[in-house]
Amino acid sequence: RWVETAAAFPVQDPASGEELGRVADCGPAEAREAVRAAHEAGAAWGRLPAKERSLRLRRWYELMLENKEELARIITAENGKPLKEAQGEILYSASFLEWFAEEARRVYGDVIPASAKDRRILALKQPVGVAAIITPWNFPSAMITRKVGAALAAGCTVVVKPAEDTPLSALALGELANQAGIPAGVYNVVPCSRQQTPAVGEVLCTDPLVAKISFTGSTATGKVLLKHAAGTVKRVSMELGGHAPFIVFDSANVDRAVAGALASKYRNSGQTCVCTNRFLVQKGVHDEFVEKFAKAIERELHVGSGFDAKTTQGPLINEKAVEKVERHINDAVSQGASVVTGGKRHSLGKNFFEPTLLSNVSTKMLCTQEETFGPLAPVIKFDTEAEAIAIANAANVGLAGYFYSQDPAQIWRVAEQLEVGMVGVNEGIISSVESPFGGVKESGLGREGSKYGIDEYLEIKYVCFGGL
């Protein structure tokens, strides 16, 4: 049910800085109340026939499509991304409810041949219980449904803590969940301010009634949550920071590589977990790639309000994000990098930044060591395939990686050697509902979406029938 709190916090439009509204500022007490509500609703939801859960999720999906324009406008207002991208996010977001509505009816167990003739061995799959879902601001709808769709399909109930910058999308999903007939207590939202976030996060990770944590966000925050979850040995899924390499080999189709680079780097103004963070271009095509990439940036990218039809680049989420982009550029230029295009704040306002391309970049620069999460494309020139692989794999994270090549043998070698969870070969956009999304090394644990995503919310129970 909708509840009121003593305090509220403002949600602001990152493009204009104007207040969009005020949202209930939940604290530890409200978080515990939401966990209890989810726990109490869990038994009935988990016992519903899979077909019934499927139908409720399917109806939720249909309501998202019926309200897609309004949901997209909410995203653009609180996140800033261009309306066209927001509309795409809503379709992507809804697709997870559709997918897991179908997967709900495909949770199969096993009958295992026993070694003794008087026994039968069964493996059952059952919901883990209450799942705490902690999501980021960059995809305020899709990061919720990708987790919640799987959890509800499995028979779990959830408590969602959305990012403080973008809580309105999570609340809108809650309203549609009610309309879809999702029972009270099955989908709960606990919005809170930045000040309350650490305390609320700790409750969700330590409350003994919570069985599972699913988090998307920074690696640093993920490590804190893992420590909290360790005390009660909770199941965890973590989709953490990335540092995606984008390799262009001499054999590549350069025009296709430029198109892929533009899509991979500048979607959501560079604020995606899987967007390219460093470009590695082989010396034979380096100059051609940089020249064509710069022209494409200047020709095809337009900075502005997300509600302006021609805008491709909205604001960054806040001024702190802008300052990080500036810091990376200044560090690179101080070490000899060249600004090919862009390089400074945009005249539209404090949260807007020009799409930027740097050349003469080295691996010693901050922009090739840290995730920028902004519209900055640094290009490193390399000589050999082995050198490119070594640079790409030097990071302690491994979410996504991309490369362009028309050499079949090279494609197999590089795809297998890149230390990432997802590889785009001659493709800059790789996310889809059918695909397993997740990383290796310090980029996370577990997979989301695909046929594997529902397994993150299921326990396997072994049942031995004896005396037969």
NUFI-337236 format. One record per atom (N, C-alpha, C, O): residue in one letter; x negated, y, z. Coordinates in steps of 0.1 Angstrom, whole numbers, plus 5000, padded with zeros to 4 digits. Example, Ala and Ser with C-alpha at 12.3 -4.5 7.8 and 13.67 -1.06 7.14 Angstrom:
<kolmis>
a486849435078
a487749555078
a486849675078
a485849675085
s487249785071
s486349895071
s487150005079
s486650115080
</kolmis>
This chain:
<kolmis>
r499249885000
r500050005000
r499150125000
r497950125004
w499750244996
w499050364996
w498950415010
w499950415017
v497750455015
v497650505029
v496950645028
v496350685019
e497150725039
e496550855040
e495450845050
e495450765060
t494450935048
t493350945058
t493251085063
t493851175058
a492551095074
a492451225080
a491651325072
a491951445072
a490751275064
a489851365055
a490051325041
a490451215037
a489651425032
a489651395018
a488351455012
a487751545018
f487951415000
f486751474994
f487151504979
f488051444973
p486451604974
p486851654960
p486251564949
p485151514951
v486951554938
v486451494926
v486251604916
v487251674913
q485051624910
q484851734901
q484551684887
q484051584884
d484951774878
d484651764863
d483251794861
d482851914863
p482351694857
p480951734855
p480651834844
p479651894844
a481651844835
a481451944824
a481652084829
a480852174825
s482652114837
s482952244841
s482652274856
s482552394860
g482552174864
g482352184878
g483652214885
g483652224898
e484752214878
e486052244885
e486552114892
e486252004889
e487252144903
e487852034911
e489051974904
e489952054901
l489051844902
l490151774896
l491251744906
l492351734903
g490851724918
g491751684929
g490951634941
g489751634941
r491651594951
r491051544963
r491551404966
r492751374964
v490651324971
v490851174972
v490651144987
v489751194993
a491451044992
a491251005006
a489850965009
a489250885001
d489251015020
d487850975023
d487850865034
d487950895046
c487750745029
c487850635038
c486550605045
c485450635040
g486650555057
g485450525065
g485450385069
g486150305063
p484550345078
p484450205082
p485850145087
p486150025084
a486650225094
a487950175099
a488850135087
a489450025087
e488950215077
e489750195066
e489150075058
e489949995052
a487850065057
a487249945050
a487649815057
a487949715050
r487549815070
r487949695077
r489349665075
r489749545074
e490249765075
e491649745073
e491949685059
e492749595058
a491249735049
a491349675036
a490849535035
a491549455028
v489749505042
v489249365042
v490349275049
v490549165044
r490949315060
r491949235066
r493149215057
r493749105056
a493549315050
a494649305040
a494349205030
a495249125026
a493149215024
a492749115014
a492648975019
a493148875013
h492148955032
h492048825038
h493448765040
h493748645037
e494448845045
e495748805048
e496548765035
e497348675035
a496248835024
a496848805011
a496248695004
a496848634994
g495048655008
g494248555000
g494848414999
g494748354989
a495448365011
a495948235010
a497048215000
a497048114992
a497948305000
a499148294991
a498648314977
a499148244968
w497748414974
w497248434960
w496548314955
w496648274944
g495648254964
g494848144960
g495748014957
g495347934949
r496848004964
r497747894962
r498647904950
r499347804946
l498848024945
l499648044933
l499147954922
l497947934920
p500047894914
p499647814902
p498747904893
p499048024892
a497747854887
a496847924879
a497648004868
a497248114864
k498647934863
k499447994852
k500148124857
k500248224850
e500548134870
e501148254875
e500148364877
e500448474873
r498948334882
r497948434882
r497548484868
r497348604866
s497548394859
s497248434845
s498348534840
s497948624833
l499548504842
l500648594837
l500548734844
l500748834837
r500248734857
r500048874863
r498948944857
r499049064855
l497748884855
l496648944849
l496948994835
l496549104830
r497648904827
r498048944814
r498949064814
r498749154805
r499849074823
r500749194824
r499949314827
r500149424822
w498949304836
w498049414839
w497349464827
w497249584825
y496849374819
y496149404806
y497149484797
y496749584791
e498349434796
e499249494787
e499549644792
e499749734784
l499649664805
l499949794810
l498749884808
l498950004805
m497549834808
m496349914805
m496449964790
m496150084788
l496849874781
l496949914767
l498150024765
l497950114758
e499250004772
e500350094771
e499950234777
e500550334772
n499050234786
n498650364792
n497150404788
n496550484796
k496650354777
k495250374774
k494850514772
k493750554776
e495750594766
e495350734764
e495150814777
e494250884779
e496150794787
e496050854800
e494850804808
e494150884814
l494550674807
l493450624814
l492150674809
l491150704816
a492050694795
a490850744789
a490650894793
a489550934795
r491650964794
r491551104798
r491051124812
r490351214816
i491451024821
i490951024834
i489451004835
i488751074842
i489050904827
i487550884826
i486851004821
i485851044827
t487251064810
t486551184805
t486551294815
t485551364816
a487651314822
a487751424832
a486751404844
a486051494848
e486651274849
e485851254861
e484451214858
e483551234866
n484251154846
n482851104842
n482151204832
n480951214832
g482951264823
g482451354813
g482151294799
g481851364790
k482251164798
k481951104785
k482951144774
k484051174778
p482551144762
p483451184751
p484651104751
p484650984754
l485851164748
l487051094748
l487150964740
l487750864744
k486450974728
k486350854720
k485650734727
k486150624726
e484650764734
e483950664742
e484750614753
e484850494756
a485550704760
a486450674771
a487550574766
a487850484773
q488050604754
q489050524748
q488450384745
q489150284748
g487250374741
g486550254738
g486350174751
g486550054752
e486050244762
e485850184775
e487150124780
e487150014785
i488250184778
i489550134783
i489850004775
i490349904782
l489650004762
l489949874755
l488949764760
l489349654761
y487749804762
y486749704767
y487149654781
y487049534784
s487549754789
s487949724803
s489149634803
s489149534810
a490149664795
a491349574795
a491049434790
a491649344794
s490049424781
s489749294775
s489349194786
s489449074784
f488749244797
f488349154807
f489549094815
f489448974819
l490549174816
l491749124822
l492449014813
l492948914818
e492449044800
e492948944790
e492148814791
e492648704791
w490748834790
w489848714790
w490048624802
w490248504801
f490048694814
f490148614826
f491548564829
f491748464836
a492548624823
a493848574824
a493848434817
a494548344821
e493148424806
e493048294799
e492148194806
e492448074807
e491048244812
e490148164819
e490648104832
e490248004837
a491648174838
a492248124850
a492847984849
a492847914859
r493247954837
r493847814835
r492847714830
r493247604826
r491547754831
r490547664826
r489447634837
r488247614833
v489847634849
v488947604860
v489047454863
v489847414870
y488047384857
y488147244857
y487147184868
y486047234870
g487647074874
g486746994883
g486246874876
g486346864864
d485746784884
d485146654878
d485546534886
d485746544898
v485646424879
v485646294886
v484246224882
v483946204870
i483446194892
i482146154890
i482046004893
i482445954903
p481445924884
p481245784887
p480445754900
p479345814901
a481045674908
a480345654921
a479445524921
a479645444912
s478445524930
s477545414930
s478145294938
s477645184936
a479145314946
a479845204953
a481245184947
a481945274944
k481645054946
k482845024939
k484145064947
k485245074941
d483945084960
d485145114968
d485245264971
d485945314980
r484545354963
r484545494964
r484945564951
r484745514940
r485545684953
r485745774941
r485145914945
r485445954957
i484545974936
i483946104939
i484546214931
i484646204918
l485046314937
l485746424931
l484946554933
l484346574944
a484946644924
a484346784926
a485446884923
a485946884911
l485846954933
l486947054931
l486347194931
l485247214937
k486947284924
k486547424924
k487647504931
k488847504928
q487247584941
q488147664949
q487647804951
q486447834950
p488547904953
p488148044954
p487248064966
p487448004977
v486248154965
v485348174976
v486048254987
v485648234999
g487048334984
g487748414994
g487748564991
g487848594979
v487548645001
v487648794998
v486248834992
v485248804996
a486448914981
a485248964974
a485149114975
a486149184972
a484049164979
a483849314980
a483149354967
a482149294963
i483849444960
i483349494947
i482949634948
i483649724951
i481649664945
i481049794946
i480549834933
i479649774927
t481149944927
t480949974913
t480350114911
t480450204920
p479750144899
p479050264896
p480050364889
p481150324885
w479550484886
w480250594880
w480250584865
w481050654858
n479250514859
n479050534845
n480050464836
n480350504825
f480650354841
f481850284835
f482850264846
f482950154850
p483550364849
p484450364861
p485650264860
p486250234871
s485950224848
s487050124847
s486449984844
s486849894850
a485649984834
a485149844829
a484349774840
a484349654841
m483549844848
m482749774858
m483649714869
m483249624876
i484849764870
i485849714880
i486549584874
i486449484880
t487049594862
t487849484856
t486949364853
t487349254853
r485649394849
r484749284846
r484549194859
r484349074857
k484649254870
k484449174883
k485849124888
k485949014891
v486749224889
v488049194895
v488849094886
v489549004892
g488749094873
g489449004865
g489048864868
g489848774869
a487648844869
a487148704873
a487548664887
a487948554889
a487548754896
a487848724910
a489248684912
a489548584918
l490248764906
l491648734907
l492048604899
l492848524904
a491348584888
a491648464881
a491248334889
a491948234888
a490148344896
a489648234904
a490548214917
a490448104923
g491348314920
g492148304932
g491648384944
g492148364955
c490648464942
c490148554952
c490948684953
c491648714944
t490848754964
t491348884966
t490148974967
t489048934970
v490349104965
v489249204964
v489449324971
v490549374973
v488349384975
v488249524981
v487249594972
v486049564972
v487749694965
v486949774955
v486449904962
v487249984967
k485149924962
k484650064966
k484050124953
k482950094949
p484850224947
p484350284935
p483350394939
p483150434950
a482550434929
a481650544931
a482350674935
a483450694931
e481650754943
e482350874949
e482550974938
e483451064939
d481750964927
d481951064916
d483251034907
d483851114901
t483650904907
t484650854898
t485750764904
t485850654900
p486350804915
p487350714921
p488750714915
p489450624917
l489050814906
l490350824901
l490750704892
l491850654891
s489750654884
s490050534875
s490350414883
s491250334880
a489650394895
a489950274903
a491350284909
a492050184910
l491750404913
l493150424918
l494250404908
l495250354910
a493950454896
a494850434885
a495050284882
a496150244879
l493950214882
l494050064880
l494950004891
l495649904889
g494850054903
g495650004914
g497150034912
g497949944915
e497450144907
e498850174904
e499350074893
e500550024894
l498550054883
l499049954872
l499049814878
l499949734873
a498149784887
a498249644893
a499549624900
a500149524900
n499949734908
n501249724914
n502449704904
n503249614906
q502349774893
q503349764883
q503349624876
q504349574872
a502149564876
a502049434870
a502449324879
a502549204874
g502849354891
g503249244900
g502149174908
g502349074914
i500949244908
i499849184916
i500249214931
i500549324934
p500349104939
p500849124952
p500049224961
p498849234959
a500749274971
a500049364980
a498949294987
a499049184991
g497749364988
g496649314995
g495649234986
g494549194990
v496049214973
v495249134964
v494149224958
v492949184956
y494549344954
y493649444948
y493649574957
y494649644958
n492549594964
n492549704974
n491349804970
n490349754965
v491649934971
v490650034968
v490250114980
v491150164987
v488950134983
v488550214994
v487650324989
v486350304988
p488150434984
p487350544980
p486650614992
p487250625002
c485550664990
c484850745000
c483850844995
c483350824984
s483550945003
s482551044999
s481150985000
s480950875005
r480251064995
r478851024995
r478351005009
r477550915012
q478851085019
q478451075033
q478950945039
q478250895048
q480050905035
q480650775041
q480150655034
q480350545040
t479550665023
t479250545015
t478350445022
t478650325022
p477250485029
p476450385035
p477150305046
p476950185047
a478050375054
a478750305064
a479750205059
a479950095063
v480450255048
v481550165042
v480850045035
v481349935036
g479750075028
g479049965022
g478549865032
g478549745029
e478049905043
e477649815054
e478749725059
e478549605061
v479949785061
v481049705065
v481449605055
v481649485059
l481449635043
l481849545032
l480849425031
l481149315027
c479549455035
c478549355033
c478349275046
c477649165046
t478849315057
t478649245070
t479949185076
t479849095084
d481149235072
d482349185078
d482449035075
d482348985064
p482648955086
p482648805083
p483848755075
p483748645070
l484848835073
l485948795065
l485648815050
l486448765041
v484548885046
v484148895032
v483248785029
v482248755036
a483548715018
a482848595014
a481848625003
a480848545001
k482048734996
k481348754983
k481148904981
k482048984983
i479948944976
i479649074973
i479249084958
i478449004953
s479949174950
s479549194937
s479249344935
s480049424937
f478049374931
f477549514930
f476949544917
f476149454912
t477249654911
t476549714900
t475949844904
t476749934908
g474649864902
g474049994906
g472549984906
g472049894899
s471950074913
s470450074913
s469849954920
s470449894929
t468649924916
t467949814923
t467649844937
t467749754946
a467349964941
a467050004955
a468249984963
a468149924974
t469450024959
t470650004966
t471049854967
t471449804978
g470849784956
g471049644956
g470249564967
g470749474973
k469049604969
k468149544979
k468749574993
k468649485002
v469249694995
v469849725009
v471049635011
v471249585022
l471849625001
l473149545002
l472749395004
l473449325012
l471749344998
l471249204999
l470849185014
l471149075020
k470149275020
k469749265034
k470949255043
k471049175052
h471949345040
h473149345049
h473949205047
h474349145057
a473949155034
a474749035032
a474048915037
a474748815040
a472748925040
a472048805044
a472448765058
a472348645062
g472948855066
g473248825080
g474348725081
g474448645091
t475348725072
t476448625072
t476348535059
t477348465056
v475248535053
v474948445041
v476048445031
v476648345028
k476348565026
k477448585016
k476948545002
k475748554999
r477848504994
r477548494980
r477348634974
r478048724978
v476448644965
v476148784959
v476048774944
v475448674939
s476548874937
s476248894923
s475649034923
s476249134928
m474549054916
m473949194915
m473649224900
m472849144894
e474149334895
e473749384882
e473049514885
e473649614887
l471649514884
l470949624890
l470249694878
l470649684866
g469249774881
g468649864872
g467949804860
g467549684861
g467949874849
g467249824837
g466149914833
g465950024838
h465449874823
h464349954817
h464049904803
h462949874799
a465149904795
a465249834783
a464249874772
a464149994769
p463349784767
p462549814756
p463249804743
p464249724742
f462949884733
f463449874719
f462249864710
f461649974708
i462049754704
i460849734696
i461149734681
i462049664677
v460349814674
v460549814659
v459249764653
v458249834654
f459349644647
f458149584640
f458049634626
f458949694620
d456849614621
d456549664607
d457549604597
d457849654586
s458049484600
s458949414591
s460349464591
s461249414584
a460649554601
a462049594603
a462649674591
a461849734584
n463949674590
n464649764582
n464749894590
n465549904599
v463949994586
v463850114595
v465150194596
v465450244607
d465950194585
d467150274586
d468150204596
d468850274603
r468150074595
r469050004605
r468550014619
r469350024629
a467250024621
a466650044634
a466950174639
a467250194651
v466950274631
v467350414635
v468750414640
v469150474650
a469650354632
a471050354636
a471250284649
a472050324657
g470550174651
g470650094663
g470150174675
g470650174686
a469050244672
a468450324683
a469350434687
a469450464699
l469950504678
l470850614681
l472050564690
l472350624700
a472650444686
a473750394694
a473250344708
a473950374718
s472150274708
s471650224721
s471250324731
s471450314743
k470550434726
k469950534735
k470950634740
k471050664751
y471850684731
y472650804734
y474050784737
y474850874740
r474550654737
r475850624742
r475950674757
r475050644765
n477050744760
n477350794773
n476150884778
n475750884789
s475550954768
s474451044771
s473250974777
s472551034785
g473050844774
g471950774779
g472150714793
g471250664799
q473450724798
q473750684812
q474350544812
q475450524817
t473750444806
t474150304807
t473050224812
t471850254810
c473450114819
c472450014824
c471649954813
c470449914816
v472249934801
v471549854791
v471049944780
v470549894770
c471150084781
c470650164771
c469050164770
c468450144781
t468550184759
t467050184757
t466450284765
t466850404766
n465350244772
n464650344780
n463250374774
n462650484777
r462750284766
r461450314759
r461350244746
r461750124744
f460950314736
f460850274722
f459350234719
f458450314722
l459150114714
l457850064710
l457950044695
l458649964690
v457150124688
v457150114673
v455850084667
v454850154670
q455749984659
q454549934653
q453950044644
q454650114637
k452650054643
k451950164636
k452350174622
k452250284616
g452650064615
g452950074601
g454250144597
g454350204586
v455150154607
v456450224604
v456650334614
v457750394614
h455750354623
h455850454634
h456350594628
h457350644633
d455550654619
d455850784615
d457150794608
d457950894610
e457450694600
e458750694593
e459950684603
e460950764601
f459750604612
f460850584622
f461050714630
f462250754632
v460050774635
v460150894643
v460751004635
v461651074640
e460351024622
e460951124614
e462451104611
e463251194612
k462750984608
k464250954605
k465050954618
k466250994617
f464450914629
f465250924642
f465451064646
f466651094650
a464551154644
a464751294648
a465751354639
a466651434644
k465751324626
k466751384617
k468151324621
k469151404620
a468251204624
a469551144628
a470151204641
a471251234642
i469251234651
i469651294663
i470151434660
i471251474665
e469451514652
e469851654649
e471151654640
e471951744641
r471351554632
r472451554623
r473751494629
r474851544627
e473551394638
e474751314642
e475151344657
e476351304660
l474351394665
l474651414679
l475151554682
l474451654677
h476251574689
h476851704692
h477151714707
h477951624712
v476551804714
v476751824728
v477951904730
v478152004724
g478851864740
g479951944743
g480851884754
g480551774759
s481951944756
s482951884765
s483451754759
s483651734747
g483751654768
g484251524763
g485551534756
g485951444749
f486351644759
f487651654753
f487651724739
f488651734732
d486451764735
d486251824722
d486051704712
d485151624714
a486851704701
a486851584692
a485451564685
a485151444682
k484651664683
k483351644676
k482251604686
k481151574681
t482451614699
t481451584709
t481051434708
t481851344708
t479751414708
t479151274710
t478351264723
t478151154728
q477951384728
q477151384740
q477851474751
q477851594749
g478451414761
g479051494772
g477951534782
g476751514779
p478451584793
p477451624804
p476851504811
p477451394810
l475751514818
l475351414827
l476151424839
l476951524841
i476151324848
i477151314859
i476951424869
i477951464875
n475751474871
n475551584881
n474151644878
n473351594870
e473851754886
e472551824883
e471351744887
e470251754881
k471551654897
k470351564901
k469951484889
k468751454887
a470951434881
a470551354869
a469851434859
a468851384853
v470251564857
v469551654848
v468151674853
v467151674844
e467951694865
e466551724871
e465651604869
e464451624866
k466151484869
k465351364866
k464851364852
k463751334849
v465751394843
v465351404828
v464251504827
v463251484820
e464451624832
e463451734832
e462151684837
e461051714831
r462151614848
r460951574855
r460151474846
r458951484845
h460851384839
h460251284831
h459651354818
h458551314814
i460351454813
i459851524801
i458551604805
i457551604798
n458651674816
n457551764820
n456251674823
n455151714819
d456551564829
d455351474832
d454751424819
d453551414818
a455651384809
a455051324797
a454351434789
a453251404784
v454851554788
v454251664781
v452951694787
v451951734780
s452851694800
s451651734808
s450551634805
s449351664807
q450951504800
q449951404797
q449751384782
q449051294778
g450251484774
g449951484760
g451051444751
g450851434739
a452251414756
a453351374747
a453851504740
a453651614744
s454451474728
s454951584720
s456551584719
s457051474718
v457151694721
v458651704719
v458951714705
v458651814698
v459551614699
v459951614685
v461251694683
v461351774673
t462151674692
t463451744691
t464051754705
t463851654713
g464851854708
g465451874721
g464451914732
g463551994729
g464551864744
g463551894754
g463951984765
g463252004775
k465152034765
k465552134775
k467052124778
k467852064771
r467452194789
r468852204792
r469652274781
r469152354774
h470952234780
h471752294770
h472452414775
h472652424787
s472752514766
s473252634771
s474752624776
s475252714782
l475352504774
l476752484778
l476952494793
l478052524798
g475952454800
g476052444815
g475052364822
g474252294815
k475052364835
k473952304843
k473852154841
k472752094843
n474952084838
n474851934836
n474651894822
n474651764820
f474451984813
f474351944799
f472851944795
f472052034799
f472351844787
f470951844783
f470951804769
f471651724764
e469951864762
e469751834748
e469251684745
e468351644753
p469851614736
p469251484732
p467751504728
p467451594720
t466851434734
t465451454733
t464651334728
t464951224731
l463751364719
l462851264714
l461351304716
l460951414713
l460651214722
l459151234725
l458351144717
l458651024715
s457251184711
s456251104705
s454851114712
s454751194722
n453951034708
n452551034715
n452751004730
n452051054738
v453650904732
v453850864746
v452950744750
v452650664742
s452550744762
s451750634768
s452450564779
s453350614784
t451950444782
t452550364793
t452250424807
t452750374817
k451450524808
k451150584821
k452150694825
k452150744836
m453050724816
m453950834818
m455150784826
m455550664824
l455750874834
l456950834842
l458050774834
l458750684838
c458350834822
c459450794814
c459350654809
c460350594804
t458150594810
t457950454805
t457750364817
t457550244816
q457850424829
q457650344841
q458950334850
q459150244857
e459850434848
e461150444855
e462250454845
e462150494834
e463450414850
e464650424842
e465150574843
e465350624854
t465250644831
t465550784831
t467050804833
t467450894841
f467850724827
f469350734828
f469750874823
f470550944829
g469250904811
g469651034805
g469251034790
g468650934785
p469551144783
p469351144768
p467851164764
p467651264757
l466951084768
l465551094765
l465050974759
l465150864764
a464450984747
a463850874739
a462350894738
a461950964729
p461550814745
p460150824744
p459650714735
p460050594736
v458750744725
v458250654715
v456750624718
v455950714718
i456450494719
i455050444721
i454650374708
i455450294703
k453450404703
k452950334691
k452150214695
k451350224705
f452350104688
f451649984692
f451049914679
f451449944668
d450049824681
d449349764670
d449949624667
d450249594655
t449949534677
t450249394675
t451549354682
t451949414692
e452049234678
e453249184684
e452949144699
e453749174708
a451749094701
a451349054715
a451349174724
a451649174736
e450849284719
e450749414726
e452149464730
e452349504741
a453049454720
a454449494723
a455049414734
a455749464743
i454949284733
i455549194743
i454949224757
i455649224767
a453649244757
a452949274770
a453549404777
a453749404789
i453749504768
i454249634773
i455649614778
i456049654789
a456449544770
a457849524773
a458049444786
a458949474794
n457249344788
n457349254800
n456649304812
n456649234823
a455949424811
a455249474823
a456149524834
a455749534845
a457449544831
a458349604841
a458749494851
a458749374848
n459149544863
n459549444873
n461049414872
n461649344880
v461749474862
v463149454859
v463249394845
v462349404837
g464449334842
g464649274829
g466149254827
g466649144828
l466849364823
l468249354820
l468449324805
l468849214801
a468249424797
a468449414782
a467149444775
a466349524780
g467049394763
g465949434754
g466349424740
g467249344737
y465749504731
y466149504717
y464949504708
y463849554712
f465049444697
f464049454687
f464549434673
f465549374671
y463849494663
y464249494649
y463049424641
y461949474642
s463449324634
s462449254626
s463249174615
s464349134618
q462649154604
q463249064594
q462348944591
q462548874581
d461448914600
d460648794600
d461248684609
d461248694621
p461848574603
p462548474611
p461648414622
p462148394633
a460348384619
a459548324629
a459248424640
a459248384652
q459048554637
q458848654647
q460148674656
q460048694668
i461248664649
i462548684657
i462648574668
i462948604679
w462348444664
w462448344674
w461348364685
w461648344697
r460148394681
r459048414691
r459448524701
r459348504713
v459848634696
v460048754705
v461348734713
v461348774725
a462348684707
a463648664715
a463348574727
a463948594738
e462548474725
e462248374736
e461248434746
e461348394758
q460348524742
q459348574751
q459748694759
q459148724770
l460748774754
l461148894762
l461748854775
l462648764776
e461248904786
e461748874800
e462848954803
e462749044812
v464048934797
v465249004800
v466448904800
v466248794795
g467548944805
g468748854805
g469548864792
g470248774789
m469348974784
m470148984772
m469249044761
m468449144764
v469348994749
v468449044738
v469349074726
v470249004722
g469149194721
g469749244709
g468749234697
g467749304697
v469049144688
v468149124676
v468749194664
v469849154659
n468149304660
n468749384649
n470049444652
n470949454644
e470249464665
e471549514670
e471349604683
e470649554692
g471949724683
g471749814694
g472849804705
g472649854716
i473949754702
i475149744711
i475449594713
i475849524703
i475249544725
i475349394726
i476549354736
i476849234737
s477149444743
s478149404753
s479449354747
s479949414737
s479949244752
s481249194747
s481849104758
s481049044766
v483149094759
v483749014769
v483348864769
v483348804779
e483048814757
e482748674755
e481248644760
e480948524761
s480448744762
s479048724764
s478648734779
s479248814786
p477648644783
p477248654797
p476348774800
p475248784794
f476848864808
f476148994811
f475348974824
f475948944834
g474049004823
g473249004836
g471749004832
g471348994821
g470949014843
g469549034841
g468648934849
g469248844856
v467348944847
v466348864854
v465448954862
v465549074861
k464548894869
k463648964878
k464449054887
k465349014893
e464049184889
e464749274898
e465949344892
e466449434897
s466449284881
s467649344875
s468949264879
s470049304875
g468749164888
g469949114894
g470048964895
g469148894892
l471248924899
l471648784902
l472948754896
l473948834898
g473148644889
g474448604884
g474748664870
g473948744865
r475948624865
r476348674852
r477848714853
r478648664861
e478248814845
e479548864844
e480148844830
e479348834820
g481448844829
g482048814816
g481848674812
g481148594819
s482248634800
s482048504794
s482748394802
s483348424812
k482448274798
k483048154805
k482348134818
k482848064827
y481148194820
y480348184832
y480848274843
y480548254855
g481448384839
g481748484849
g482648444861
g482448494872
i483648354858
i484548314868
i483848224879
i484248214890
d482748154875
d482048064884
d481448144896
d481248084906
e481148274894
e480648354905
e481648364917
e481248404928
y482848334914
y483948344925
y484548214929
y485548214935
l483848104926
l484247974929
l483247894937
l482047904935
e483747814946
e482847724954
e483247584948
e484347554944
i482147494948
i482347354944
i482547274957
i481547274965
k483647204958
k483847114970
k483746974966
k484446924956
y482946894972
y482746754970
y483746674979
y483746694991
v484546584973
v485446504980
v485146354977
v485146314966
c484846284988
c484546134987
c485746054992
c486046065004
f486345974983
f487445884988
f486845754990
f486245694981
g486845705002
g486345575005
g487345475009
g488545505009
g486945345011
g487845235015
g488845195004
g489945155008
l488545214992
l489445174981
l489345034977
l490044984968
</kolmis>
